[in-house]
Amino acid sequence: MGSVASYFGQLCGGEEKKEEERHLRANDRPFNLSYNYANNAIKTSKYNIFSFLPCNLFEQFRRLANAYFLFLMLLQLIPQVSSLSWFTTAVPLILVLSMTAVKDASDDIVSRNCNLKNKYLNNSVLGQKTVTMSRLKEHCFLLILYHLRVVACTADANLSLSGEVRCEPPNNRLDKFKGTLTLDGQTYSLDNDKVLLRGCTLRNTEWCFGVVVFGGPDTKLMQNSGKTTFKRTSIDHLMNVLVCMISFIHQIFGFLASMCTVLAIGNGIWEVREGSVFTVFLPRDEGVNAALSSFLSFWSYVIILNTVVPISLYVSVEIIRLGNSFYIDWDRKMYYPKNDTPAQARTTTLNEELGQIKYIFSDKTGTLTQNIMTFNRCSINGKAYGELFDFSGQRKTERVDFSWNRLADPKFMFHDYSLVETVREGNLEAQAFFRLLALCHTVMPEEKKEGELYYQAQSPDEGALVTAARNFGFVFRSRTPETITAVEMDRSVTYELLAVLDFNNVRKRMSVIVRSPEGKVTLFCKGADTIIFERLHPSCNKLKEITIGHLNEYAGDGLRTLALAYKDLDERYLEDWKQRHHEASTAMEGREERLDELYEEIEKDLLLLGATAVEDKLQDGVPQTIEQLAKADIKIWVLTGDKQETAENIGYSCNMLREEMRDIFVVAANTAEGVKEEGMVALGGLLTSVRSCTPFLLYCSQAFALEKNLQMELLRTACMCQTVICCRVTPLQKAQVVQLVKKYKQAVTLAIGDGANDVSMIKAAHIGVGISGQEGMQAVLSSDYSFAQFRYLQRLLLVHGRWSYLRMCKFLRYFFYKNFTFTFVHFWYAFFCGFSAQTVYDEWFITLYNLVYTALPVLGLSLFDQDVNDRWSFQYPQLYTPGQLNLYFSKKAFVRCMLHSCYSSLILFFIPWAAIYDTVRDDGKDIADYQSFALLAQTCLLVVMNVQLCLDTDYWTAVNQFFVWGSLAAYFAVTFTMYSNGMFLIFTSSFPFIGTARNSLNQPNVWLTIFLTSLLCILPVVAFRFILIQLRPTINDKVRHKVRKEALPAPTPRRPPARRISTRRSGYAFSHSQGYGDLVTSRKFLQRLPLWSRQAPFTQTDSPLAQNQPQHYRTIAEEPEESQSP
Amino acid sequence: MGRTKKMVKEELANRPDNTAFTQQRLPAWQPMLSAGIVIPGFVIIGLAFIGIGVALFVTSQSIQLLELDYTGVEQTSPCFKCSDPNAKNCMCELTFSTDTLFKGPVFFYYGLSNYFQNYRSYGVSKDDDQLSGNLDNFKSPSDTCAPYEYDRNNKPFVPCGAVANSLFNDTFKLYQIVNGAKKVVPLDGKGISWWTDYNIKYRNPAVTPLKNAFNGTVKPLYWSKPAYELDPSDPANNGFINQDFLVWMRRAALPDFRKLYRRITDGDYAEGLPAGNYSLQIAYNYPVLSFEGRKKVVFSNVSWMGGKNEFLGIAYLVIGSLCVVMSVVMLIVYAKFKFPEEE
């Protein structure tokens, strides 16, 4: 058995051997193929035509449930044991297996089509193909490029290279790469700078040569995205998701086993006391004694009582989940018309978990923010420009027309015409202001067509500032390592770039020193306001005061601010400084410190020009959504690769952090001890804090690379906080954070993100949500749900999730009630039939009970039910909290459900028992026979189940009515048909109940019994619920009560558009620690080749402007992609 | 204009349909368990139940019932002599008297206790195909009939199976003692089984004479006569459509049961059994003492609600009263705690 299993295991996707070194030869296809490295196709389909049936069946029977039912069916084939005909289990099982097989097949076909789309490149492209970079990105392969210089040297050899690469095996470390390249007998070392990772974009070149080293699942990105290369399979989900349900099922099985044992013992006793003497009429089979009989009766009862967990449970659960997923797909309020994206439930198995979310892990860029920066306001020489709002929040000013400037970016918007006039009038300060913006940056321009400029900025802030300058007539046109060419008010000016004093985390500013064509040397500096203000010339004091006022105003509106300053330099001083700068930058020791000193020296006595305010545009409705989710007691953690300031800024602007939250704890130490200390402080602070729910904790990545107990400590602290923001986390660390919470908090987690760097987090969380939109499909492909806007999250959780959870719980409660009751009746009957596993009901009824008679009403309940409608759900986010505590289907609820079943089954057995005892028909004939009793009992049961369903239904649609009445009608129709003469004459041995319905359902006492049992089952429930509502109303009861009084909730009051925040926040919050100044001034960056040029392209190519952190490149890619689409 | 419309349409190609179903806005009725419905509801249901209960109880009380145990456990019992398992063809006689007219039509039942007709392996031990007159199953009965499938000589039992084998074979004759003389009370054995059993479910094979169909088969082990000779007085009442056989084959749901034996509808007794002394002559054949079973005869008349059963009436009365009590309790709870209006 084990070997068979392992055989199938291999056949259906087995393990691979571990690779120790990767060895590739360029242009040597047979050699490369001999290693069987993963190619670029990311294979997600599981089957082919021939393996489908065996593999699929194997997979299906690996599911405990299916195997269990197969076992039951086999058990029923043993005549001594078989208390039910084999078809009672076989019919549902075959139905389920075939339905699942069809679903698996269609899933597989879908992913196969996906694969076909993905196949593009082969393992080796060196020299064989020039590949346009855009396509590379599109197809997302990890491509490791040779250092281009190497290629360039040998390009003359007509592209017939025979390089050989040896490198490390695939791994998930983004920051390391080790390998060697042997080319023409020479060995070059390969390191991280010489590779291009999947997901990166290569700029400023149309093509390049490279060799693919890792493909498909081996790429670092895929390696980073968690163990599996694709979504988790649904069985994993099932196990994860329904942990609680499964544990119930275990309990049920335990319960079932103990019931069977009791009955088996009962049978043993009966056999000894009664059976042994009853042999006159019921002789025993040979060799069967009381013990064996008892053993056999155990299995017989296993067959009968297995209806507590019928196979239809699994089918119904699947259908309900499918239905609720479709509701998500169909929801118009989660459809984003701008890019025609509807919400999508990519997995159908998780809907009810959406109603139990306790923690949300969110990415920042692209998820909370649009990742679009807009230049909104500025203060120039003490005068504020920008948008003006009246009291109602309406814009007072018109959009400025920039048509006079032919190089203007048509998408740029500004709303203050006076600034344009000021600039065009020739105001020197204003011109200097924009000149600074046009010169002091590290943006790379790209001009594909004359006049069509694209800026590639390392951060959107910079791009926004340079674009602003461009529109106000100071167009940054091109740059070389030594010069910057700008068009100033239609006049082309080329500045000599003398030095770039680059940005870094400590300096929080950057400067350039340029010489104008007139020979004037100027230092332009922009940076965080506090930093700049420290370095101003005392003559600016007055201006400084005014500017600070403006800055406060901008900060209050949640804008990111920068202060701008300049200084004219003396030529001689500069010569001297440059000399020292050169010495310092070539010094072997203390280079950094010496440079810093030099920078510090020259960046002083600056003259203030003004300040800019850039808006990091949040996605629509983000603050409101966060507020709603917070009201629903969902904790939101933001995990971002950004630095602390940026993260904090966003926290403020999207309402996660508020001014009144004074206790902000920052754990940012780099060492374990430091983290421990800071964590302790935070914990201490939390414990003493009066408002223990408000603080916010800022984590840095280092915090999670700790030993276990410390992790726990930090986690405990973090979980006490209202808001947690983790910054500078890598994709894998995001996943670790999620896993940590998942593991120790036993809460349902949701991760939401949009980019490839969120994939691992999305996969790690119970539920992954992908924002579909600008960042490509990576996140969406590995997510469980996807939609276009963050704000749809509240609808997903508060409406769809809540309803799904409610429905699933209602379904489970009702379903278990229905089947427990059904089964318990057998238990009671056992005491009257010698524990012989005689069923109470007709076999056909047993077969059809779950499949037909009760299938649709409960589906109707669990597809349509809603306690209150969506608007009320938004109005009272508190309605969400019962789900987090899993109140609706907890152990307590389950026990209650069992007791209820127990009561109902007692009624349902003993009332018919007593009513039929020794009685006869009104014509004196028999009615206390087994068949009449079976019919009476099953009719009572079905009526009670339907009435109970009605009682549980909160939301009565026509469909529900139809299902309930239809099912009852179907029951009687089917019963009369099966008990008819015709059926008996055709299938004599299958329908022995002929005539029972006609003979007993015309008796008044039968109907009186049915009526009595129904009311006796229902009335106590009604009374109990009524009293419970009076004594301990739940939030649902309260809201529903309110709904009855008011037709619709009052519209939510509009939030004031801006919050006043007293603290200023610096806008110089780029997502990198070090600027690109080096790159800009070095000769290394690529010269873009004009399109018309057909000459050999290798003359100047040097190092690719590539870095190894894809998440940074995303931001650069943003701008041009935006502008390319009209 | 048309073009822009078309373009808009194309742009929103993926927009979900705006229907009440897809948007989950189906019109619905949302009832709640409010005091205004629940409390009066309980009162009304309670009163209705009390009404029904009274009617049922009175009806049940009006039914006359006479039960006589004739197992012969006690030594004083006239059938004690027959309780010896070795006694063959034992006859015993039970006397009883009625003070008033036992209103007719009177139904004459035999009852068995502690008899597990509902034991699973007993219950399945029959062959419906055979009993519906299928001759193939005469030669080879279904294996469900085990252990009464074939006899030792491998000849098939017809009818096969434990149920048929254990056919109740006590017979009764009822006399009224009028002036010391026994006057036979005519017993009607026709139409005591279900119409469907007699006409559809059980069929004799279409062979005349019936006896020929049973060639090559043996009668059930415990039977004294073969199936085609069950009722010598009425040739039509033989084989599988013998009324007593049909009544027996409709196996009971519970271990204590009674089955219709005869009806008293003819002659002087059409109006019922007049007050007086009666004698019941019993041919005691059926062994029940080995498993502590009991045998009894029951005389009863019926009403619109069937035989005598006081349970339903009492249950309705009790539950009706409980409903009324409950409504008072709920009213108190409602008045005292009342659903908090504001949170």
Interface residues (C-beta under 8 A of the other chain):
Chain A: P79 S83 E274 V277 F278 V280 F281 L282 P283 D285 S300 Y327 D329 W330 D331 R332 K333 Y335 P337 D340 T341 P342 W803 F832 C833 G834 S836 A837 Q838 F864 Q866 N869 D870 I911 W913 A914 A915 I916 Y917 D918 T919 V920 R921 D922 D923 G924 K925 D926 I927 A928 D929 Y930 Q931 S932 F933 A934 D954 Y955 W956 T957 A958 V959 N960 N981 F984 L985 T988 S989 P992 I994 G995 R998 N999 Q1003 P1004 N1005 L1008 T1009 L1012 L1015 L1016 L1019 V1022 A1023 R1025 F1026 I1027 I1029 Q1030 L1031 P1033 I1035 D1037 K1038 R1040 H1041 V1043 R1044
Chain B: E11 L12 A13 N14 R15 P16 D17 N18 T22 Q23 Q24 R25 L26 P27 A28 W29 Q30 P31 M32 L33 S34 A35 V38 G41 F42 I45 F49 I52 L56 P105 F107 Y109 G111 N114 Y115 F116 Q117 N118 Y119 R120 S121 Y122 G123 D127 D128 D129 S132 N134 S142 D143 A146 P147 A162 N165 S166 I192 S193 W194 W195 T196 D197 I200 K201 V247 R250 R251 A252 A253 L254 P255 D256 F257 R258 K259 L260 R263 P287 S290 F291 E292 S300 V302 S303 W304 M305 G306 G307 K308 N309 F311 L312 A315 Y316 I319 C323 M326 V329 M330 V333 Y334 F337 K338 F339 P340 E341 E343
